[in-house]
């Protein structure tokens, strides 16, 4: 699957990161796995919001 817009690709990666991070946090019982899941969740949020800042900086 190839998308023409890099913003859509970044949003897909962000959504996948949020889902993966939330799943790891929900299923983890060890503190390391919980922290790792929070890192993935935070990274997913960054990638989800990143296209909004890219379009703002281009103007």
mmCIF file of the N, C-alpha and C atoms, coordinates in Angstrom:
data_MODEL
# 
_entry.id   MODEL 
# 
loop_
_atom_site.group_PDB 
_atom_site.id 
_atom_site.type_symbol 
_atom_site.label_atom_id 
_atom_site.label_alt_id 
_atom_site.label_comp_id 
_atom_site.label_asym_id 
_atom_site.label_entity_id 
_atom_site.label_seq_id 
_atom_site.pdbx_PDB_ins_code 
_atom_site.Cartn_x 
_atom_site.Cartn_y 
_atom_site.Cartn_z 
_atom_site.occupancy 
_atom_site.B_iso_or_equiv 
_atom_site.pdbx_formal_charge 
_atom_site.auth_seq_id 
_atom_site.auth_comp_id 
_atom_site.auth_asym_id 
_atom_site.auth_atom_id 
_atom_site.pdbx_PDB_model_num 
ATOM 1   N N  . UNK A 1 1  ? 0.843  -1.178 0.000  1.00 0.00 ? 1  UNK A N  1 
ATOM 2   C CA . UNK A 1 1  ? 0.000  0.000  0.000  1.00 0.00 ? 1  UNK A CA 1 
ATOM 3   C C  . UNK A 1 1  ? 0.887  1.240  0.000  1.00 0.00 ? 1  UNK A C  1 
ATOM 4   N N  . UNK A 1 2  ? 0.718  2.057  -1.015 1.00 0.00 ? 2  UNK A N  1 
ATOM 5   C CA . UNK A 1 2  ? 1.518  3.269  -1.104 1.00 0.00 ? 2  UNK A CA 1 
ATOM 6   C C  . UNK A 1 2  ? 0.583  4.475  -1.101 1.00 0.00 ? 2  UNK A C  1 
ATOM 7   N N  . UNK A 1 3  ? 0.820  5.367  -0.184 1.00 0.00 ? 3  UNK A N  1 
ATOM 8   C CA . UNK A 1 3  ? 0.027  6.584  -0.107 1.00 0.00 ? 3  UNK A CA 1 
ATOM 9   C C  . UNK A 1 3  ? 0.832  7.738  -0.677 1.00 0.00 ? 3  UNK A C  1 
ATOM 10  N N  . UNK A 1 4  ? 0.159  8.656  -1.323 1.00 0.00 ? 4  UNK A N  1 
ATOM 11  C CA . UNK A 1 4  ? 0.846  9.777  -1.958 1.00 0.00 ? 4  UNK A CA 1 
ATOM 12  C C  . UNK A 1 4  ? 1.272  10.837 -0.957 1.00 0.00 ? 4  UNK A C  1 
ATOM 13  N N  . UNK A 1 5  ? 0.529  11.019 0.103  1.00 0.00 ? 5  UNK A N  1 
ATOM 14  C CA . UNK A 1 5  ? 0.801  12.084 1.063  1.00 0.00 ? 5  UNK A CA 1 
ATOM 15  C C  . UNK A 1 5  ? 1.616  11.552 2.236  1.00 0.00 ? 5  UNK A C  1 
ATOM 16  N N  . UNK A 1 6  ? 2.715  12.233 2.529  1.00 0.00 ? 6  UNK A N  1 
ATOM 17  C CA . UNK A 1 6  ? 3.512  11.812 3.687  1.00 0.00 ? 6  UNK A CA 1 
ATOM 18  C C  . UNK A 1 6  ? 2.777  12.100 4.992  1.00 0.00 ? 6  UNK A C  1 
ATOM 19  N N  . UNK A 1 7  ? 1.886  13.093 4.999  1.00 0.00 ? 7  UNK A N  1 
ATOM 20  C CA . UNK A 1 7  ? 1.108  13.380 6.205  1.00 0.00 ? 7  UNK A CA 1 
ATOM 21  C C  . UNK A 1 7  ? 0.222  12.197 6.578  1.00 0.00 ? 7  UNK A C  1 
ATOM 22  N N  . UNK A 1 8  ? -0.356 11.538 5.585  1.00 0.00 ? 8  UNK A N  1 
ATOM 23  C CA . UNK A 1 8  ? -1.197 10.369 5.866  1.00 0.00 ? 8  UNK A CA 1 
ATOM 24  C C  . UNK A 1 8  ? -0.358 9.229  6.409  1.00 0.00 ? 8  UNK A C  1 
ATOM 25  N N  . UNK A 1 9  ? 0.838  9.049  5.852  1.00 0.00 ? 9  UNK A N  1 
ATOM 26  C CA . UNK A 1 9  ? 1.722  7.993  6.355  1.00 0.00 ? 9  UNK A CA 1 
ATOM 27  C C  . UNK A 1 9  ? 2.085  8.243  7.808  1.00 0.00 ? 9  UNK A C  1 
ATOM 28  N N  . UNK A 1 10 ? 2.402  9.480  8.148  1.00 0.00 ? 10 UNK A N  1 
ATOM 29  C CA . UNK A 1 10 ? 2.769  9.818  9.522  1.00 0.00 ? 10 UNK A CA 1 
ATOM 30  C C  . UNK A 1 10 ? 1.592  9.591  10.458 1.00 0.00 ? 10 UNK A C  1 
ATOM 31  N N  . UNK A 1 11 ? 0.392  9.935  10.013 1.00 0.00 ? 11 UNK A N  1 
ATOM 32  C CA . UNK A 1 11 ? -0.793 9.725  10.852 1.00 0.00 ? 11 UNK A CA 1 
ATOM 33  C C  . UNK A 1 11 ? -1.066 8.243  11.074 1.00 0.00 ? 11 UNK A C  1 
ATOM 34  N N  . UNK A 1 12 ? -0.835 7.426  10.042 1.00 0.00 ? 12 UNK A N  1 
ATOM 35  C CA . UNK A 1 12 ? -1.036 5.981  10.199 1.00 0.00 ? 12 UNK A CA 1 
ATOM 36  C C  . UNK A 1 12 ? -0.050 5.425  11.217 1.00 0.00 ? 12 UNK A C  1 
ATOM 37  N N  . UNK A 1 13 ? 1.202  5.859  11.146 1.00 0.00 ? 13 UNK A N  1 
ATOM 38  C CA . UNK A 1 13 ? 2.209  5.421  12.120 1.00 0.00 ? 13 UNK A CA 1 
ATOM 39  C C  . UNK A 1 13 ? 1.818  5.883  13.521 1.00 0.00 ? 13 UNK A C  1 
ATOM 40  N N  . UNK A 1 14 ? 1.307  7.111  13.636 1.00 0.00 ? 14 UNK A N  1 
ATOM 41  C CA . UNK A 1 14 ? 0.872  7.620  14.933 1.00 0.00 ? 14 UNK A CA 1 
ATOM 42  C C  . UNK A 1 14 ? -0.265 6.814  15.519 1.00 0.00 ? 14 UNK A C  1 
ATOM 43  N N  . UNK A 1 15 ? -1.254 6.499  14.701 1.00 0.00 ? 15 UNK A N  1 
ATOM 44  C CA . UNK A 1 15 ? -2.383 5.695  15.180 1.00 0.00 ? 15 UNK A CA 1 
ATOM 45  C C  . UNK A 1 15 ? -1.925 4.301  15.599 1.00 0.00 ? 15 UNK A C  1 
ATOM 46  N N  . UNK A 1 16 ? -1.030 3.716  14.820 1.00 0.00 ? 16 UNK A N  1 
ATOM 47  C CA . UNK A 1 16 ? -0.516 2.390  15.171 1.00 0.00 ? 16 UNK A CA 1 
ATOM 48  C C  . UNK A 1 16 ? 0.264  2.440  16.482 1.00 0.00 ? 16 UNK A C  1 
ATOM 49  N N  . UNK A 1 17 ? 1.030  3.500  16.692 1.00 0.00 ? 17 UNK A N  1 
ATOM 50  C CA . UNK A 1 17 ? 1.776  3.647  17.940 1.00 0.00 ? 17 UNK A CA 1 
ATOM 51  C C  . UNK A 1 17 ? 0.864  3.812  19.140 1.00 0.00 ? 17 UNK A C  1 
ATOM 52  N N  . UNK A 1 18 ? -0.200 4.570  18.958 1.00 0.00 ? 18 UNK A N  1 
ATOM 53  C CA . UNK A 1 18 ? -1.149 4.767  20.057 1.00 0.00 ? 18 UNK A CA 1 
ATOM 54  C C  . UNK A 1 18 ? -1.826 3.446  20.418 1.00 0.00 ? 18 UNK A C  1 
ATOM 55  N N  . UNK A 1 19 ? -2.246 2.699  19.413 1.00 0.00 ? 19 UNK A N  1 
ATOM 56  C CA . UNK A 1 19 ? -2.906 1.419  19.668 1.00 0.00 ? 19 UNK A CA 1 
ATOM 57  C C  . UNK A 1 19 ? -1.940 0.437  20.332 1.00 0.00 ? 19 UNK A C  1 
ATOM 58  N N  . UNK A 1 20 ? -0.715 0.358  19.813 1.00 0.00 ? 20 UNK A N  1 
ATOM 59  C CA . UNK A 1 20 ? 0.266  -0.570 20.390 1.00 0.00 ? 20 UNK A CA 1 
ATOM 60  C C  . UNK A 1 20 ? 0.637  -0.167 21.814 1.00 0.00 ? 20 UNK A C  1 
ATOM 61  N N  . UNK A 1 21 ? 0.836  1.121  22.042 1.00 0.00 ? 21 UNK A N  1 
ATOM 62  C CA . UNK A 1 21 ? 1.184  1.583  23.384 1.00 0.00 ? 21 UNK A CA 1 
ATOM 63  C C  . UNK A 1 21 ? 0.068  1.354  24.378 1.00 0.00 ? 21 UNK A C  1 
ATOM 64  N N  . UNK A 1 22 ? -1.166 1.639  23.966 1.00 0.00 ? 22 UNK A N  1 
ATOM 65  C CA . UNK A 1 22 ? -2.301 1.426  24.861 1.00 0.00 ? 22 UNK A CA 1 
ATOM 66  C C  . UNK A 1 22 ? -2.481 -0.058 25.176 1.00 0.00 ? 22 UNK A C  1 
ATOM 67  N N  . UNK A 1 23 ? -2.254 -0.912 24.191 1.00 0.00 ? 23 UNK A N  1 
ATOM 68  C CA . UNK A 1 23 ? -2.371 -2.353 24.431 1.00 0.00 ? 23 UNK A CA 1 
ATOM 69  C C  . UNK A 1 23 ? -1.297 -2.836 25.398 1.00 0.00 ? 23 UNK A C  1 
ATOM 70  N N  . UNK A 1 24 ? -0.074 -2.323 25.246 1.00 0.00 ? 24 UNK A N  1 
ATOM 71  C CA . UNK A 1 24 ? 0.997  -2.738 26.156 1.00 0.00 ? 24 UNK A CA 1 
ATOM 72  C C  . UNK A 1 24 ? 0.733  -2.259 27.577 1.00 0.00 ? 24 UNK A C  1 
ATOM 73  N N  . UNK A 1 25 ? 0.229  -1.031 27.720 1.00 0.00 ? 25 UNK A N  1 
ATOM 74  C CA . UNK A 1 25 ? -0.065 -0.506 29.055 1.00 0.00 ? 25 UNK A CA 1 
ATOM 75  C C  . UNK A 1 25 ? -1.203 -1.299 29.691 1.00 0.00 ? 25 UNK A C  1 
ATOM 76  N N  . UNK A 1 26 ? -2.221 -1.630 28.899 1.00 0.00 ? 26 UNK A N  1 
ATOM 77  C CA . UNK A 1 26 ? -3.379 -2.339 29.444 1.00 0.00 ? 26 UNK A CA 1 
ATOM 78  C C  . UNK A 1 26 ? -3.046 -3.769 29.861 1.00 0.00 ? 26 UNK A C  1 
ATOM 79  N N  . UNK A 1 27 ? -2.122 -4.408 29.161 1.00 0.00 ? 27 UNK A N  1 
ATOM 80  C CA . UNK A 1 27 ? -1.838 -5.811 29.453 1.00 0.00 ? 27 UNK A CA 1 
ATOM 81  C C  . UNK A 1 27 ? -0.607 -6.024 30.319 1.00 0.00 ? 27 UNK A C  1 
ATOM 82  N N  . UNK A 1 28 ? 0.132  -4.969 30.614 1.00 0.00 ? 28 UNK A N  1 
ATOM 83  C CA . UNK A 1 28 ? 1.388  -5.152 31.349 1.00 0.00 ? 28 UNK A CA 1 
ATOM 84  C C  . UNK A 1 28 ? 1.149  -5.226 32.850 1.00 0.00 ? 28 UNK A C  1 
ATOM 85  N N  . UNK A 1 29 ? 2.008  -5.984 33.499 1.00 0.00 ? 29 UNK A N  1 
ATOM 86  C CA . UNK A 1 29 ? 1.988  -6.046 34.951 1.00 0.00 ? 29 UNK A CA 1 
ATOM 87  C C  . UNK A 1 29 ? 3.351  -5.713 35.529 1.00 0.00 ? 29 UNK A C  1 
ATOM 88  N N  . UNK A 1 30 ? 4.359  -5.639 34.688 1.00 0.00 ? 30 UNK A N  1 
ATOM 89  C CA . UNK A 1 30 ? 5.695  -5.274 35.139 1.00 0.00 ? 30 UNK A CA 1 
ATOM 90  C C  . UNK A 1 30 ? 5.931  -3.797 34.838 1.00 0.00 ? 30 UNK A C  1 
ATOM 91  N N  . UNK A 1 31 ? 6.701  -3.156 35.673 1.00 0.00 ? 31 UNK A N  1 
ATOM 92  C CA . UNK A 1 31 ? 6.896  -1.716 35.510 1.00 0.00 ? 31 UNK A CA 1 
ATOM 93  C C  . UNK A 1 31 ? 7.678  -1.384 34.243 1.00 0.00 ? 31 UNK A C  1 
ATOM 94  N N  . UNK A 1 32 ? 8.651  -2.240 33.851 1.00 0.00 ? 32 UNK A N  1 
ATOM 95  C CA . UNK A 1 32 ? 9.424  -1.958 32.641 1.00 0.00 ? 32 UNK A CA 1 
ATOM 96  C C  . UNK A 1 32 ? 8.538  -1.980 31.410 1.00 0.00 ? 32 UNK A C  1 
ATOM 97  N N  . UNK A 1 33 ? 7.670  -2.983 31.311 1.00 0.00 ? 33 UNK A N  1 
ATOM 98  C CA . UNK A 1 33 ? 6.787  -3.090 30.153 1.00 0.00 ? 33 UNK A CA 1 
ATOM 99  C C  . UNK A 1 33 ? 5.802  -1.932 30.141 1.00 0.00 ? 33 UNK A C  1 
ATOM 100 N N  . UNK A 1 34 ? 5.334  -1.532 31.311 1.00 0.00 ? 34 UNK A N  1 
ATOM 101 C CA . UNK A 1 34 ? 4.423  -0.396 31.407 1.00 0.00 ? 34 UNK A CA 1 
ATOM 102 C C  . UNK A 1 34 ? 5.118  0.882  30.927 1.00 0.00 ? 34 UNK A C  1 
ATOM 103 N N  . UNK A 1 35 ? 6.354  1.102  31.347 1.00 0.00 ? 35 UNK A N  1 
ATOM 104 C CA . UNK A 1 35 ? 7.105  2.286  30.924 1.00 0.00 ? 35 UNK A CA 1 
ATOM 105 C C  . UNK A 1 35 ? 7.374  2.250  29.428 1.00 0.00 ? 35 UNK A C  1 
ATOM 106 N N  . UNK A 1 36 ? 7.717  1.085  28.903 1.00 0.00 ? 36 UNK A N  1 
ATOM 107 C CA . UNK A 1 36 ? 7.952  0.929  27.471 1.00 0.00 ? 36 UNK A CA 1 
ATOM 108 C C  . UNK A 1 36 ? 6.673  1.222  26.686 1.00 0.00 ? 36 UNK A C  1 
ATOM 109 N N  . UNK A 1 37 ? 5.536  0.746  27.180 1.00 0.00 ? 37 UNK A N  1 
ATOM 110 C CA . UNK A 1 37 ? 4.256  1.019  26.534 1.00 0.00 ? 37 UNK A CA 1 
ATOM 111 C C  . UNK A 1 37 ? 3.903  2.495  26.554 1.00 0.00 ? 37 UNK A C  1 
ATOM 112 N N  . UNK A 1 38 ? 4.222  3.170  27.656 1.00 0.00 ? 38 UNK A N  1 
ATOM 113 C CA . UNK A 1 38 ? 3.966  4.615  27.718 1.00 0.00 ? 38 UNK A CA 1 
ATOM 114 C C  . UNK A 1 38 ? 4.842  5.366  26.718 1.00 0.00 ? 38 UNK A C  1 
ATOM 115 N N  . UNK A 1 39 ? 6.073  4.901  26.522 1.00 0.00 ? 39 UNK A N  1 
ATOM 116 C CA . UNK A 1 39 ? 6.956  5.517  25.529 1.00 0.00 ? 39 UNK A CA 1 
ATOM 117 C C  . UNK A 1 39 ? 6.417  5.364  24.121 1.00 0.00 ? 39 UNK A C  1 
ATOM 118 N N  . UNK A 1 40 ? 5.918  4.178  23.804 1.00 0.00 ? 40 UNK A N  1 
ATOM 119 C CA . UNK A 1 40 ? 5.326  3.955  22.483 1.00 0.00 ? 40 UNK A CA 1 
ATOM 120 C C  . UNK A 1 40 ? 4.069  4.798  22.323 1.00 0.00 ? 40 UNK A C  1 
ATOM 121 N N  . UNK A 1 41 ? 3.263  4.883  23.371 1.00 0.00 ? 41 UNK A N  1 
ATOM 122 C CA . UNK A 1 41 ? 2.046  5.689  23.333 1.00 0.00 ? 41 UNK A CA 1 
ATOM 123 C C  . UNK A 1 41 ? 2.373  7.163  23.111 1.00 0.00 ? 41 UNK A C  1 
ATOM 124 N N  . UNK A 1 42 ? 3.364  7.674  23.820 1.00 0.00 ? 42 UNK A N  1 
ATOM 125 C CA . UNK A 1 42 ? 3.766  9.075  23.649 1.00 0.00 ? 42 UNK A CA 1 
ATOM 126 C C  . UNK A 1 42 ? 4.327  9.319  22.253 1.00 0.00 ? 42 UNK A C  1 
ATOM 127 N N  . UNK A 1 43 ? 5.114  8.381  21.750 1.00 0.00 ? 43 UNK A N  1 
ATOM 128 C CA . UNK A 1 43 ? 5.642  8.515  20.389 1.00 0.00 ? 43 UNK A CA 1 
ATOM 129 C C  . UNK A 1 43 ? 4.533  8.516  19.351 1.00 0.00 ? 43 UNK A C  1 
ATOM 130 N N  . UNK A 1 44 ? 3.526  7.683  19.566 1.00 0.00 ? 44 UNK A N  1 
ATOM 131 C CA . UNK A 1 44 ? 2.382  7.671  18.653 1.00 0.00 ? 44 UNK A CA 1 
ATOM 132 C C  . UNK A 1 44 ? 1.636  8.989  18.655 1.00 0.00 ? 44 UNK A C  1 
ATOM 133 N N  . UNK A 1 45 ? 1.493  9.582  19.832 1.00 0.00 ? 45 UNK A N  1 
ATOM 134 C CA . UNK A 1 45 ? 0.835  10.891 19.908 1.00 0.00 ? 45 UNK A CA 1 
ATOM 135 C C  . UNK A 1 45 ? 1.639  11.959 19.181 1.00 0.00 ? 45 UNK A C  1 
ATOM 136 N N  . UNK A 1 46 ? 2.959  11.896 19.303 1.00 0.00 ? 46 UNK A N  1 
ATOM 137 C CA . UNK A 1 46 ? 3.810  12.869 18.597 1.00 0.00 ? 46 UNK A CA 1 
ATOM 138 C C  . UNK A 1 46 ? 3.642  12.719 17.093 1.00 0.00 ? 46 UNK A C  1 
ATOM 139 N N  . UNK A 1 47 ? 3.676  11.485 16.593 1.00 0.00 ? 47 UNK A N  1 
ATOM 140 C CA . UNK A 1 47 ? 3.522  11.274 15.159 1.00 0.00 ? 47 UNK A CA 1 
ATOM 141 C C  . UNK A 1 47 ? 2.122  11.634 14.675 1.00 0.00 ? 47 UNK A C  1 
ATOM 142 N N  . UNK A 1 48 ? 1.120  11.497 15.527 1.00 0.00 ? 48 UNK A N  1 
ATOM 143 C CA . UNK A 1 48 ? -0.238 11.849 15.135 1.00 0.00 ? 48 UNK A CA 1 
ATOM 144 C C  . UNK A 1 48 ? -0.405 13.357 15.006 1.00 0.00 ? 48 UNK A C  1 
ATOM 145 N N  . UNK A 1 49 ? 0.259  14.122 15.859 1.00 0.00 ? 49 UNK A N  1 
ATOM 146 C CA . UNK A 1 49 ? 0.120  15.582 15.865 1.00 0.00 ? 49 UNK A CA 1 
ATOM 147 C C  . UNK A 1 49 ? 1.127  16.250 14.924 1.00 0.00 ? 49 UNK A C  1 
ATOM 148 N N  . UNK A 1 50 ? 2.194  15.564 14.561 1.00 0.00 ? 50 UNK A N  1 
ATOM 149 C CA . UNK A 1 50 ? 3.266  16.144 13.758 1.00 0.00 ? 50 UNK A CA 1 
ATOM 150 C C  . UNK A 1 50 ? 2.801  16.776 12.444 1.00 0.00 ? 50 UNK A C  1 
ATOM 151 N N  . UNK A 1 51 ? 1.890  16.177 11.667 1.00 0.00 ? 51 UNK A N  1 
ATOM 152 C CA . UNK A 1 51 ? 1.476  16.820 10.410 1.00 0.00 ? 51 UNK A CA 1 
ATOM 153 C C  . UNK A 1 51 ? 0.832  18.192 10.603 1.00 0.00 ? 51 UNK A C  1 
ATOM 154 N N  . UNK A 1 52 ? 0.194  18.429 11.726 1.00 0.00 ? 52 UNK A N  1 
ATOM 155 C CA . UNK A 1 52 ? -0.405 19.742 11.957 1.00 0.00 ? 52 UNK A CA 1 
ATOM 156 C C  . UNK A 1 52 ? 0.666  20.818 12.064 1.00 0.00 ? 52 UNK A C  1 
ATOM 157 N N  . UNK A 1 53 ? 1.790  20.482 12.705 1.00 0.00 ? 53 UNK A N  1 
ATOM 158 C CA . UNK A 1 53 ? 2.879  21.444 12.828 1.00 0.00 ? 53 UNK A CA 1 
ATOM 159 C C  . UNK A 1 53 ? 3.610  21.626 11.508 1.00 0.00 ? 53 UNK A C  1 
ATOM 160 N N  . UNK A 1 54 ? 3.717  20.572 10.708 1.00 0.00 ? 54 UNK A N  1 
ATOM 161 C CA . UNK A 1 54 ? 4.394  20.682 9.414  1.00 0.00 ? 54 UNK A CA 1 
ATOM 162 C C  . UNK A 1 54 ? 3.652  21.620 8.488  1.00 0.00 ? 54 UNK A C  1 
ATOM 163 N N  . UNK A 1 55 ? 2.325  21.560 8.471  1.00 0.00 ? 55 UNK A N  1 
ATOM 164 C CA . UNK A 1 55 ? 1.565  22.442 7.593  1.00 0.00 ? 55 UNK A CA 1 
ATOM 165 C C  . UNK A 1 55 ? 1.611  23.875 8.093  1.00 0.00 ? 55 UNK A C  1 
ATOM 166 N N  . UNK A 1 56 ? 1.728  24.069 9.396  1.00 0.00 ? 56 UNK A N  1 
ATOM 167 C CA . UNK A 1 56 ? 1.821  25.418 9.955  1.00 0.00 ? 56 UNK A CA 1 
ATOM 168 C C  . UNK A 1 56 ? 3.162  26.051 9.614  1.00 0.00 ? 56 UNK A C  1 
ATOM 169 N N  . UNK A 1 57 ? 4.242  25.272 9.646  1.00 0.00 ? 57 UNK A N  1 
ATOM 170 C CA . UNK A 1 57 ? 5.573  25.816 9.380  1.00 0.00 ? 57 UNK A CA 1 
ATOM 171 C C  . UNK A 1 57 ? 5.785  26.160 7.915  1.00 0.00 ? 57 UNK A C  1 
ATOM 172 N N  . UNK A 1 58 ? 5.044  25.545 7.004  1.00 0.00 ? 58 UNK A N  1 
ATOM 173 C CA . UNK A 1 58 ? 5.228  25.799 5.572  1.00 0.00 ? 58 UNK A CA 1 
ATOM 174 C C  . UNK A 1 58 ? 4.732  27.170 5.156  1.00 0.00 ? 58 UNK A C  1 
ATOM 175 N N  . UNK A 1 59 ? 3.809  27.745 5.890  1.00 0.00 ? 59 UNK A N  1 
ATOM 176 C CA . UNK A 1 59 ? 3.195  29.021 5.489  1.00 0.00 ? 59 UNK A CA 1 
ATOM 177 C C  . UNK A 1 59 ? 4.123  30.175 5.600  1.00 0.00 ? 59 UNK A C  1 
# 
